[in-house]
Amino acid sequence: MLIVPMSAVSLNVPDESIQITLERGMCFGTCPVYTVSLSGNGTIFFEGRQFVETEGNVTNSIDPQTVADLFHSLNTDGFFYLNDSYSAYEITDMPSATLTVRNSSINKSVYHYYGDSSAPQTLMMMEDAVDLVANTSRWIGNGSFIGWDDEIL
């Protein structure tokens, strides 16, 4: 019998009421425009709008535990304490993102314009985590990105 230390066991229980949605908006250029949603049952829904390899709707799935772990990570990293909007236009022509996280007891959205320098680095990391877990790069295609703050396209 294998004994696993408690620290190695995920205490996050899959919750079908979880919904995590990331919507990436336009910029002055060819920034990918899409929405990706992850449901607590493991369903991934991608809607490619512009400057993505896959335009239209795609459905896929992942382990529901992975979605529960992402929800727990967003919660632990302080998503529910962030401002509802970071929308100062200090730099124009930048893309935007809206991250919405909810379950049966909480619902929060954070709008993020990438020209607003007051947005915490943690928010960008949270947005990128959703992309990584959903593996959106497979639908975005050539020039895909993870990390708007590093390089756009």
N, C-alpha and C positions, 0 to 999 in steps of 0.2 A: 504494500500500500504506500502510495506517494503522499507525503505530508507537505502541504504548501503553506508557507507562512501567510498570516492574515494580510500583511502589507502587499502581497503579490496578488491577492484576490480582489477583483473588482466588486465593489459594494453597490454599484449603480445597477438598478434593476430596470430592465426594459419597460418602457411606459408607452403604450400605443397612442397616448394623447399628445406626445411630443411632436412639435412641428418646428423645424428650423429652416428659414427661407432667406436666401441671399439674392438680392436683385442688383445687378451691375448696370449702371447707366452710361449714357453717351458722353463723349468728349469731343473736342475739336480735332478729329482725326479718325483713326480706325480702331478705337478701343472696343473690345468685345462687349456686346450688349446682350444680356441673358438673365434668366431667373433660374435658380436651382433650389429645390425644396427637398428636405429629408424628413420623412415621417417616422414616428416611433416604431412602426411595424417593419421598418427597413426599406420602404419604398423611396426611390429617388426619382424626382420629376425634374426634367430639364427642358426649358423653353428657350431656344436660341432665336434671337431677333435680328441682330446685325453683326457683321464682322466676326462670325463664327463659322466653323466648317459645317456644323450641323444646324441648319435653321429648322424651326418647327419644334415639335414636342417629341421627347424621348423619355421612356420610363425604364428604370433598372432597379436593382435592389442590392442591399448589403445586409450584413448581420445587424439585427435590431440592437444588439448590445453595443455596437459601434456608435449608433445614434445616441443611445443613453449615455455613453462615455463622453461624447462631444457635448451634450447638454450639460452634464456634470462639470466638464472642463470650463465651459462658458460661464456657468454659475460661479464656480470657484474663482475664476479670473476676474469677476466683478461686472459682468455684462449688465446685470439688472441695476447696477448703481451708476451706469454711464448716463450722460445727458441724452435727451431724446434726439438732439440734433447738433451736428457740427457743420454749420453751413455758411461760414464767413467766406466771402469771395476775395481772399487775399491774392490768389493767383487765378486767372480766368482760364477757361477752356479745359478744365480738368474733369475727369470722370467722377461719378458718384456711386455710392453703394448704400443699400438699405438692408440691414440685418434685422430679422424678426425672429424672436424665440418665444415659444409658448408651450404650455401644457395645460392640464385641466385647471390649474390654480393661478397661473401667471401668464401675462402676455405683454411683451415689450418690443418696440421697434426703435432702432437707432439709425437716423439718416446721417450719412457721412459724405460731404463734398471734399474731394481730395485737395482742394485749394485752401482748406482751413487748417492752419498749422496748430490750432488748439486741440485737435483730435488726438487722443492718446495713441501711442504706438500699439498698445494692447488691442485697441479696436481693429487696427489693420491686421494684426496677428489672428484675431478671432475670425475676421472675414476670410483670410487665407486658409484657416483651419477648415472652414466649411468647404471651400474649394478642394482642399486636399482629401478630406473624407469622402466627398462626392465624386472625386476624380474627374472634375469638369474638363480638365485638359484634353480628354479623349474626344470631347464634342467641340471644343474651341478650335483645335487644330493647330496648324503652323502658326508660329508667332504667339502661341499661348503663353501664359504668364502665371506665376504665383508670386504675389508681392508687388502691388502697385507702387509701393514706396521705393523699390529697388530699381526697376526699369519698367517702363510702359512699352510693351511689345518689344 
